[in-house]
Each structure stands twice: as C-alpha cells, then as structure tokens.
Amino acid sequence: MKHYFTHRRTESDFAALQARLERHAEQEIQNQLRRYPLETEEGRKQLEAFIDRISDRRKNLNIKPEFTPQVVGVCQQILAFGMAGLGLVVAFGTRIADAAPFWQSVIKMAFLFALNLTAIAFFVLVWFFVQARSRYPFLFLERLGNAPPFFYYETLSRTWKYSPISTVGGIFQANQKYLEDFTGFAKKLVDEDHDPIQRAKYELQQYFLLIVYQGYLDQYEMQLEHIFLYASLSAVLSALVIWRWLLV
C-alpha cells in the first residue's frame, strides 16, 4: 500500500482506502470467528467460552495513566510559582537594582532558572493538551473502531453537539437524537443475542482497542516524562553555566 502515499492524495482518497482496508480486515475477522461451528451445540459452547474469556481479559486491563497526573501537577505548580515570581520581580525591580553586584548576579541567575522551568512547564502542558486531540485515531474507523456497546462514539450519533447554553430548539433536537439512538442501541443489544458471532466480534474488537490504547498511553507517558526530565536537566546545567559566568 506504499504507493498510495507517493503522490498527493485528497482526504476522500484516504477515506476510500481506509474503507477498503477496514472491510478486508472485518472479513478476515468474521472468517476467523466462523471457525466455531454454530450448527452444533459444542460449537456454540466453544464460542460462548471464547466470548467469556475475552470479556474477562478486557475487564482486567488496567487502562489509566500512572505518571501523567504527577508530571502535569508539578508543571501546574511550577507555572503558578513562575508567574508569581515574575510578578515579584516586576514589583521589586527598583530594589533589585540597588542591591550589591553579588546579589544582583544571584537574583539574575535564579530568575533565568525559574524562567526556564516555567517555559518547560508551559510546553509540557501544551503537549498534554495537544495529546488530548490525537489520542483516538480509531474514531475515524467506521467498522472496527470502538465497539458500539462499549463506547459512546459508536453508540451515539456523531452529529450530537453539546452546548452549555440550551435553547428550546436545541433541547428538542437533543431529545430527538437521544430517542433515536436509544432505540438503535436497544436493537443492537437484542441482535447480539441472536448473533453470537457479532457479540464475539464486539468483545474482540474492544479488547484489542484497549490493548492498543494501553500501548499508546505508555508511549505517550514516556514521551511526556522524557521531555520534562531532559528539559529540566538542561535548565539545571544552564543555571550552573550562568552561575560560573556571573560569579566566578
């Protein structure tokens, strides 16, 4: 498929390519699940055991960030103290100018070090918010993204628009979509009971997506930690260089 990326392609070209790839992958998965012979009692029991096994594994996955809250919390504190320190420098600028040369050098070094850390904290927070826009590329899949029974993006209509300001027309449209999606959701759940292959596909689909998201989350956390760690070490080294340049 590399030739699709050698020339300039439009969004519709990539959408069509993605749709073909997705249909092919879905067909392969359906063929694998049909290896359970539903015509026999033994085959149905094997498929039910498969569904239960995948469901239990999916429930036991631990999908949550371990270090991101700590890094983001530290960056928030650094940013808050950095802004407060900048205000103090502005407020007491005249007194700093009257200080002895040694203390002026110390204050300059401390200010530059704090400014570096504040810039690092700001960059890490921006990186964190940018990540929130790109962590779900699976939403663009029409068939094999999030499974309908487990995630709202595949269960609810994608035309939903939430607004903190409610109008009569907006409330009516929201309720209309709610009722339409509710009836569709009920139909999908009932259809699952009559089509165990589809239920197995949903369980397998969501289980694999959570594994992929677990890998993405781990990789993103390492990126965030490395950015903060290496940038902070660079700020410390810069402060030592400035210390030597100003005071030695």
Buried (B, 14 or more C-beta within 10 A) or exposed (E): EEEEEEEEEEEEEEEEBBEEEBEEEBEEBEEEBEEBEBEEEEBBEBBBEBBEEBBEEBEEEEEEBEEBEEBBEBBEEBBEBBEEBBEEBEEEEEEBEEEEEEEBBBBEBBBBBBBBBBBBBBBBBEBBEEBEEEEBEBEEBEBBBBBBBBBEEBBBEEEEEEEEEEEEEEEEBBEEBEEEBEEBBEEBEEEBEEEBBBBBBBBBBBBBBBBEBBEBBEEBBEEBBEBBEEBBEEBEEBBEEBBEEBEE
